[in-house]
Amino acid sequence: MIRSILRGGAALLLLAGLQSSWSQTTKPPQPVAGVQDTMAQRMQACVVCHGKEGRATNQGYFPRIAGKPAGYLYNQLQNFKSGLRKYEAMKHLVQHMSDDYLRDIAKHFAELDLPYPPAQVASLTPAEQRTAENLVLRGAPERGIPACTTCHGEQMAGALPAMPGLLALPSDYLAAQLGAWRTDQRNAKEPDCMATVAKRLSLDEVSIMARWLSAQTLPSGTKPAPFAGQQPLPMRCGSGEQ
């Protein structure tokens, strides 16, 4: 009898020890933190191509969208949605979005204040460098080509309400967009001033300008110029309207 009681007590002690050991080594499942419903979280599909927070570098193909004027970004989203601008991935993303939501997306990226990538070597000859600087800063009035700074701001960081900045964009992207305007593969709201300008540029000038623009950079905190501070545009430009 005593032996049976001892055996029963030992079993109880062993069970108690196992329970104590289990409670010390096994923690209950922790609740998974919920995903916050913010614009930054919703825009994760955008940063897959456009880079973290939309600040793509000048080394790839896709353009930087962070800090661009909200009017410009909204116009481009509308152009993809309507088919004026053709890129199937973008059309697929925006085709069922409301105008108000497209404005929210544009506002989100426009308000991001992020550093620009450092300048890169342009690999231009001295003559090509002069050609690029002349076209960007002075244009070619005798051919009806205005200076890029006339519309895109003296710092080339864009101008409100809807002119984009051009510096530090990938050279392949810039050349492709100018080429698309030259061949009517890219269109904008009429009057399509960029199509007019691009068709007055030679293919060599397109390549030179794209490489020069890609190799520039801007100080942190640079913002698009207020439209009121710009001189009157040399031609009507539907893409610059909001």
Residue frames relative to the residue before (quaternion, step in Angstrom):
aa qw qx qy qz dx dy dz
M 1.0000 0.0000 0.0000 0.0000 0.00 0.00 0.00
I 0.6695 0.4826 -0.3021 0.4771 3.57 0.85 -0.98
R 0.6447 0.5257 -0.3222 0.4519 3.58 1.00 -0.89
S 0.6475 0.5187 -0.3194 0.4580 3.60 1.01 -0.79
I 0.6444 0.5153 -0.3245 0.4626 3.56 1.01 -0.81
L 0.6468 0.5254 -0.3184 0.4518 3.58 0.98 -0.85
R 0.6464 0.5115 -0.3240 0.4643 3.54 1.00 -0.88
G 0.6560 0.5138 -0.3124 0.4560 3.59 0.98 -0.84
G 0.6536 0.5090 -0.3149 0.4632 3.57 1.03 -0.78
A 0.6335 0.5274 -0.3316 0.4589 3.58 1.00 -0.79
A 0.6422 0.5253 -0.3254 0.4536 3.58 0.99 -0.81
L 0.6501 0.5110 -0.3161 0.4651 3.56 1.03 -0.83
L 0.6475 0.5152 -0.3186 0.4624 3.58 1.00 -0.83
L 0.6404 0.5236 -0.3220 0.4605 3.58 1.00 -0.85
L 0.6570 0.5096 -0.3061 0.4637 3.60 0.95 -0.92
A 0.6421 0.5189 -0.3183 0.4660 3.55 0.99 -0.86
G 0.6516 0.5204 -0.3135 0.4542 3.57 1.00 -0.83
L 0.6479 0.5152 -0.3159 0.4636 3.56 1.00 -0.84
Q 0.6506 0.5167 -0.3159 0.4583 3.56 0.99 -0.85
S 0.6491 0.5144 -0.3125 0.4652 3.55 1.04 -0.83
S 0.6510 0.5125 -0.3090 0.4670 3.57 0.99 -0.90
W 0.6461 0.5268 -0.3169 0.4524 3.61 0.98 -0.86
S 0.6827 0.4917 -0.2967 0.4518 3.56 0.91 -0.91
Q 0.6703 0.4981 -0.3019 0.4598 3.60 1.14 -0.57
T 0.7635 0.3907 -0.2022 0.4728 3.59 1.01 -0.73
T 0.7383 0.3589 -0.2163 0.5285 3.59 1.16 -0.43
K 0.1600 -0.7941 0.5826 0.0668 3.57 -0.62 1.19
P 0.5310 -0.6225 0.4535 0.3534 3.57 -1.03 0.66
P 0.6204 -0.5512 0.3861 0.4028 3.63 -1.06 0.58
Q 0.3509 -0.7304 0.5502 0.2015 3.54 -0.97 0.93
P 0.5175 -0.6395 0.4549 0.3410 3.60 -0.95 0.75
V 0.4294 -0.6906 0.5211 0.2592 3.59 -1.00 0.87
A 0.4722 -0.6808 0.4784 0.2910 3.55 -0.80 1.01
G 0.4447 -0.7044 0.4874 0.2618 3.57 -0.87 0.93
V 0.4929 -0.6366 0.5032 0.3139 3.59 -1.16 0.62
Q 0.3958 -0.7298 0.5066 0.2324 3.56 -0.75 1.03
D 0.3571 -0.7345 0.5400 0.2033 3.54 -0.94 0.91
T 0.2398 0.7588 -0.5585 0.2342 3.56 0.20 1.34
M 0.6324 -0.5160 0.3959 0.4209 3.58 -1.23 0.31
A 0.6128 0.5510 -0.3574 0.4394 3.59 1.01 -0.75
Q 0.6687 0.4834 -0.3021 0.4773 3.59 0.98 -0.83
R 0.6585 0.5159 -0.3126 0.4500 3.59 0.95 -0.84
M 0.7032 0.4913 -0.2623 0.4420 3.58 1.08 -0.72
Q 0.3317 0.7622 -0.4992 0.2445 3.60 1.21 0.27
A 0.6026 0.5547 -0.3673 0.4407 3.60 1.09 -0.57
C 0.6461 0.5344 -0.3211 0.4404 3.60 1.10 -0.66
V 0.7094 0.4881 -0.2787 0.4252 3.56 0.89 -0.94
V 0.4482 0.6659 -0.4659 0.3723 3.60 1.24 -0.12
C 0.7668 0.3081 -0.1659 0.5381 3.58 0.99 -0.86
H 0.7679 0.4095 -0.2040 0.4483 3.57 0.84 -0.99
G 0.5871 -0.6096 0.3643 0.3887 3.60 1.24 0.16
K 0.7156 -0.4496 0.3182 0.4296 3.53 -1.29 0.40
E 0.8502 -0.0192 -0.0520 0.5235 3.56 -0.78 1.15
G 0.6400 -0.5709 0.3242 0.3992 3.58 1.15 0.53
R 0.5630 0.6137 -0.3916 0.3912 3.60 1.20 0.31
A 0.0502 -0.8380 0.5434 0.0013 3.57 0.71 1.05
T 0.4418 -0.6925 0.5045 0.2660 3.57 -1.08 0.72
N 0.5827 -0.5792 0.4336 0.3701 3.56 -1.30 0.07
Q 0.5576 0.6304 -0.3802 0.3836 3.61 1.23 0.25
G 0.7089 0.4414 -0.2652 0.4820 3.60 1.18 -0.32
Y 0.6345 -0.5106 0.3975 0.4228 3.55 -1.16 -0.65
F 0.7045 0.4950 -0.2895 0.4182 3.58 0.85 -0.93
P 0.4728 -0.7213 0.4344 0.2598 3.58 -0.96 0.87
R 0.5415 -0.5564 0.5205 0.3552 3.50 -1.35 0.39
I 0.1176 -0.7916 0.5950 0.0742 3.58 -0.99 0.84
A 0.5132 0.6398 -0.4217 0.3864 3.60 1.21 -0.29
G 0.8366 0.2171 -0.1635 0.4755 3.56 -0.92 0.93
K 0.4791 0.6405 -0.4616 0.3835 3.59 1.23 0.00
P 0.6096 -0.5520 0.3966 0.4078 3.63 -1.08 0.52
A 0.5480 -0.6366 0.4290 0.3323 3.57 -0.94 0.88
G 0.6273 0.5495 -0.3398 0.4348 3.58 1.04 -0.75
Y 0.6444 0.5106 -0.3193 0.4712 3.56 1.01 -0.79
L 0.6757 0.4949 -0.3052 0.4532 3.59 0.82 -0.98
Y 0.6443 0.5161 -0.3228 0.4631 3.58 0.96 -0.82
N 0.6445 0.5232 -0.3226 0.4548 3.59 0.94 -0.87
Q 0.6735 0.4944 -0.3087 0.4545 3.59 0.94 -0.84
L 0.6268 0.5224 -0.3380 0.4690 3.58 1.01 -0.76
Q 0.6495 0.5003 -0.3110 0.4808 3.57 1.01 -0.79
N 0.6425 0.5277 -0.3258 0.4502 3.60 1.00 -0.79
F 0.6365 0.5003 -0.3295 0.4858 3.59 1.03 -0.75
K 0.6599 0.5262 -0.3052 0.4410 3.57 0.94 -0.90
S 0.7380 0.4200 -0.2269 0.4768 3.58 0.95 -0.89
G 0.5246 -0.6433 0.4128 0.3748 3.59 1.22 -0.38
L 0.4173 0.6897 -0.4860 0.3377 3.60 1.24 0.07
R 0.7494 0.2007 -0.1211 0.6192 3.54 1.11 -0.76
K 0.2282 -0.8355 0.4946 0.0715 3.55 -0.65 1.14
Y 0.3470 0.6578 -0.6225 0.2437 3.54 -0.80 1.16
E 0.4177 -0.7792 0.4020 0.2382 3.54 -0.22 1.31
A 0.6324 0.5382 -0.3491 0.4342 3.61 0.96 -0.78
M 0.6769 0.4747 -0.2959 0.4785 3.58 0.95 -0.84
K 0.6331 0.5276 -0.3369 0.4554 3.59 0.94 -0.79
H 0.6400 0.5262 -0.3213 0.4585 3.57 1.00 -0.84
L 0.6742 0.5113 -0.3031 0.4384 3.60 0.95 -0.83
V 0.8121 0.3372 -0.1433 0.4541 3.58 0.81 -0.97
Q 0.4855 0.7309 -0.4235 0.2251 3.63 1.14 -0.41
H 0.7627 0.3374 -0.2060 0.5119 3.62 1.09 -0.56
M 0.4998 0.6539 -0.4293 0.3718 3.60 1.24 0.21
S 0.4792 -0.6667 0.4914 0.2905 3.56 -1.08 0.76
D 0.6470 -0.5103 0.3906 0.4105 3.57 -1.25 0.34
D 0.6386 0.5330 -0.3303 0.4461 3.59 0.98 -0.81
Y 0.6739 0.4785 -0.3094 0.4704 3.59 0.96 -0.82
L 0.6073 0.5339 -0.3553 0.4690 3.61 1.06 -0.63
R 0.6313 0.5123 -0.3323 0.4781 3.60 1.05 -0.70
D 0.6305 0.5283 -0.3354 0.4592 3.59 1.02 -0.75
I 0.6383 0.5171 -0.3213 0.4712 3.59 0.99 -0.82
A 0.6606 0.5090 -0.3066 0.4589 3.57 0.88 -0.95
K 0.6564 0.5130 -0.3058 0.4609 3.58 0.94 -0.89
H 0.6264 0.5539 -0.3365 0.4330 3.59 0.98 -0.85
F 0.7373 0.4068 -0.2471 0.4794 3.59 0.73 -1.01
A 0.6131 0.5584 -0.3573 0.4297 3.61 1.04 -0.64
E 0.7088 0.4748 -0.2648 0.4495 3.59 1.04 -0.72
L 0.5127 0.6301 -0.4311 0.3927 3.61 1.24 -0.05
D 0.1271 -0.7889 0.6002 0.0352 3.58 -0.78 1.05
L 0.1577 0.8191 -0.5183 0.1888 3.56 0.08 1.34
P 0.5915 -0.5911 0.4021 0.3729 3.61 -1.08 0.62
Y 0.4318 -0.6579 0.5527 0.2743 3.52 -1.24 0.57
P 0.5644 -0.5898 0.4320 0.3835 3.62 -1.10 0.51
P 0.5837 -0.5852 0.4171 0.3780 3.61 -1.11 0.53
A 0.6065 -0.5649 0.4166 0.3733 3.55 -1.21 0.55
Q 0.2191 -0.7614 0.5973 0.1250 3.55 -1.16 0.67
V 0.6141 -0.5329 0.4226 0.4004 3.54 -1.27 0.32
A 0.3791 -0.7659 0.4804 0.1974 3.57 -0.77 1.06
S 0.2340 -0.8006 0.5108 0.2082 3.62 1.21 -0.45
L 0.4160 0.6829 -0.4864 0.3521 3.57 0.95 0.94
T 0.4731 -0.6224 0.5289 0.3302 3.55 -1.16 0.55
P 0.6680 -0.4861 0.3505 0.4411 3.64 -1.18 0.31
A 0.6488 0.5108 -0.3255 0.4606 3.61 0.99 -0.77
E 0.6562 0.4976 -0.3104 0.4749 3.60 0.98 -0.80
Q 0.6066 0.5535 -0.3420 0.4568 3.56 1.06 -0.75
R 0.6682 0.4913 -0.2994 0.4717 3.59 0.92 -0.90
T 0.6266 0.5416 -0.3342 0.4499 3.58 1.01 -0.82
A 0.6749 0.4972 -0.2926 0.4602 3.57 0.87 -0.98
E 0.6842 0.4872 -0.2947 0.4557 3.58 0.84 -0.95
N 0.6292 0.5317 -0.3381 0.4550 3.59 1.01 -0.74
L 0.6916 0.4755 -0.2856 0.4627 3.58 0.86 -0.95
V 0.6897 0.4832 -0.2875 0.4561 3.59 0.89 -0.91
L 0.7893 0.3626 -0.1645 0.4675 3.57 0.83 -1.02
R 0.8114 0.2352 -0.1011 0.5254 3.59 1.07 -0.69
G 0.3577 -0.7402 0.4957 0.2802 3.59 1.14 -0.48
A 0.3652 -0.6694 0.5783 0.2898 3.55 -1.30 -0.43
P 0.1989 -0.8443 0.4852 0.1105 3.59 0.37 1.27
E 0.6309 0.5545 -0.3420 0.4213 3.58 1.04 -0.71
R 0.7219 0.3651 -0.2269 0.5422 3.60 1.27 -0.36
G 0.5336 -0.6506 0.3950 0.3688 3.58 1.24 0.21
I 0.5028 0.6250 -0.4357 0.4082 3.59 1.16 0.59
P 0.2532 -0.7809 0.5491 0.1567 3.62 -0.47 1.13
A 0.5991 -0.5251 0.4443 0.4098 3.58 -1.25 0.31
C 0.5613 -0.6040 0.4418 0.3534 3.59 -1.04 0.74
T 0.6393 0.5560 -0.3250 0.4200 3.57 1.03 -0.80
T 0.5371 0.6360 -0.4074 0.3756 3.61 1.15 -0.49
C 0.7805 0.3034 -0.1529 0.5247 3.59 0.96 -0.87
H 0.7696 0.4032 -0.1909 0.4568 3.57 0.93 -0.91
G 0.6339 -0.5521 0.3297 0.4297 3.59 1.25 0.25
E 0.6032 -0.6010 0.3873 0.3535 3.56 -1.07 0.77
Q 0.7120 0.4032 -0.2513 0.5170 3.60 1.10 -0.62
M 0.4024 -0.7317 0.4505 0.3158 3.57 1.32 -0.03
A 0.4532 0.6749 -0.4522 0.3670 3.56 1.15 0.68
G 0.6447 -0.4960 0.3203 0.4856 3.56 1.29 0.17
A 0.1730 -0.7662 0.6097 0.1060 3.55 -1.33 0.22
L 0.4634 -0.6768 0.5008 0.2762 3.54 -1.01 0.82
P 0.5829 -0.1293 -0.7928 -0.1222 1.50 -2.17 1.17
A 0.8524 0.1995 -0.0309 0.4824 3.62 1.04 -0.57
M 0.4977 0.6277 -0.4580 0.3854 3.61 1.12 0.56
P 0.3474 -0.7756 0.4852 0.2059 3.62 -0.66 1.03
G 0.4978 -0.5830 0.5391 0.3488 3.51 -1.35 0.27
L 0.2846 -0.7900 0.5257 0.1363 3.57 -1.11 0.69
L 0.5839 0.6142 -0.3844 0.3661 3.59 1.15 -0.41
A 0.8387 0.2316 -0.1900 0.4549 3.53 -1.30 0.63
L 0.4480 0.6411 -0.4928 0.3813 3.60 1.16 0.42
P 0.6020 -0.5687 0.3929 0.3997 3.63 -1.05 0.56
S 0.5247 -0.6575 0.4367 0.3188 3.59 -0.89 0.90
D 0.6244 0.5365 -0.3449 0.4510 3.61 1.02 -0.74
Y 0.6465 0.5149 -0.3160 0.4659 3.57 1.00 -0.81
L 0.6668 0.5041 -0.3074 0.4548 3.60 0.86 -0.95
A 0.6688 0.4927 -0.3025 0.4673 3.58 0.88 -0.93
A 0.6517 0.5200 -0.3197 0.4502 3.59 0.99 -0.81
Q 0.6753 0.4900 -0.3079 0.4572 3.60 0.94 -0.83
L 0.6488 0.4944 -0.3224 0.4804 3.59 0.95 -0.81
G 0.6435 0.5167 -0.3131 0.4700 3.56 1.04 -0.80
A 0.6448 0.5192 -0.3237 0.4582 3.59 1.01 -0.77
W 0.6413 0.5008 -0.3287 0.4795 3.60 1.05 -0.67
R 0.6345 0.5423 -0.3349 0.4373 3.58 1.00 -0.80
T 0.7770 0.3428 -0.1579 0.5038 3.58 1.04 -0.81
D 0.5014 -0.6892 0.3921 0.3461 3.59 1.31 0.32
Q 0.4081 0.6925 -0.4895 0.3382 3.58 1.11 0.63
R 0.7333 0.2377 -0.1822 0.6104 3.57 1.27 -0.34
N 0.0465 -0.7967 0.6023 -0.0184 3.53 -0.95 0.96
A 0.1413 -0.7637 0.6233 0.0911 3.52 -1.26 0.48
K 0.7266 -0.4050 0.3186 0.4545 3.52 -1.33 0.09
E 0.4593 -0.6947 0.4856 0.2657 3.57 -0.91 0.92
P 0.5416 -0.2140 -0.8128 0.0177 1.51 -2.04 1.48
D 0.3801 -0.7525 0.5044 0.1867 3.55 -0.83 1.10
C 0.1798 -0.8449 0.4968 0.0841 3.55 0.25 1.31
M 0.6483 0.5261 -0.3415 0.4316 3.62 0.98 -0.72
A 0.6034 0.5326 -0.3648 0.4682 3.58 1.07 -0.58
T 0.6385 0.5275 -0.3201 0.4599 3.57 1.00 -0.82
V 0.6815 0.4813 -0.2866 0.4709 3.58 0.87 -0.97
A 0.6733 0.5187 -0.3122 0.4245 3.59 0.81 -0.99
K 0.6731 0.5034 -0.3013 0.4503 3.59 1.01 -0.78
R 0.6545 0.4856 -0.3150 0.4863 3.58 1.24 -0.27
L 0.5952 0.5315 -0.3604 0.4831 3.58 1.30 -0.02
S 0.4237 -0.6637 0.5425 0.2925 3.57 -1.13 0.61
L 0.6520 -0.5041 0.3806 0.4196 3.58 -1.25 0.30
D 0.6294 0.5241 -0.3381 0.4635 3.60 1.01 -0.74
E 0.6560 0.5085 -0.3161 0.4595 3.59 0.96 -0.83
V 0.6065 0.5476 -0.3497 0.4583 3.59 1.04 -0.73
S 0.6784 0.4931 -0.2860 0.4635 3.58 0.88 -0.97
I 0.6676 0.5082 -0.2984 0.4550 3.58 0.91 -0.93
M 0.6779 0.4886 -0.2966 0.4624 3.58 0.87 -0.94
A 0.6373 0.5345 -0.3327 0.4443 3.59 0.96 -0.83
R 0.6882 0.4705 -0.2913 0.4691 3.58 0.91 -0.86
W 0.6456 0.5152 -0.3263 0.4597 3.59 1.02 -0.75
L 0.6717 0.5004 -0.3020 0.4552 3.60 0.85 -0.94
S 0.6559 0.5282 -0.3117 0.4400 3.58 0.97 -0.84
A 0.6973 0.4954 -0.2685 0.4431 3.57 1.09 -0.70
Q 0.5894 0.5670 -0.3774 0.4344 3.61 1.24 -0.06
T 0.1266 -0.7689 0.6161 0.1149 3.56 -1.30 0.20
L 0.3076 -0.7380 0.5727 0.1810 3.55 -1.32 0.11
P 0.5553 -0.5978 0.4468 0.3671 3.60 -1.11 0.56
S 0.6017 -0.5418 0.4369 0.3920 3.56 -1.21 0.52
G 0.7793 0.3401 -0.2491 0.4636 3.54 -1.06 0.75
T 0.4560 0.6774 -0.4627 0.3451 3.61 1.24 -0.02
K 0.1436 -0.8052 0.5741 0.0377 3.56 -0.86 1.01
P 0.6108 -0.5083 0.4326 0.4259 3.61 -1.22 0.29
A 0.5132 -0.6589 0.4573 0.3056 3.56 -1.02 0.80
P 0.5053 -0.6164 0.4918 0.3505 3.60 -1.07 0.62
F 0.5468 -0.6572 0.4035 0.3261 3.56 -0.83 0.96
A 0.6150 0.5768 -0.3524 0.4061 3.60 1.02 -0.74
G 0.6775 0.5061 -0.2937 0.4457 3.57 1.16 -0.53
Q 0.6013 0.5733 -0.3585 0.4257 3.57 1.27 -0.09
Q 0.5121 -0.6107 0.4971 0.3429 3.56 -1.15 0.56
P 0.6557 -0.5044 0.3510 0.4387 3.64 -1.10 0.44
L 0.5162 -0.6543 0.4540 0.3152 3.57 -0.96 0.85
P 0.5151 -0.6765 0.4340 0.2976 3.60 -0.99 0.79
M 0.7851 0.0829 -0.0588 0.6109 3.59 1.24 -0.29
R 0.5717 -0.5736 0.4446 0.3828 3.56 -1.18 0.46
C 0.0507 -0.8182 0.5714 -0.0372 3.53 -0.92 0.95
G 0.3231 -0.7888 0.4940 0.1715 3.55 -0.25 1.28
S 0.6531 0.5306 -0.3235 0.4328 3.60 1.03 -0.73
G 0.6635 0.4986 -0.3169 0.4591 3.60 1.20 -0.30
E 0.5941 0.5636 -0.3610 0.4463 3.57 1.29 0.04
Q 0.2687 -0.7558 0.5771 0.1534 3.55 -1.21 0.53
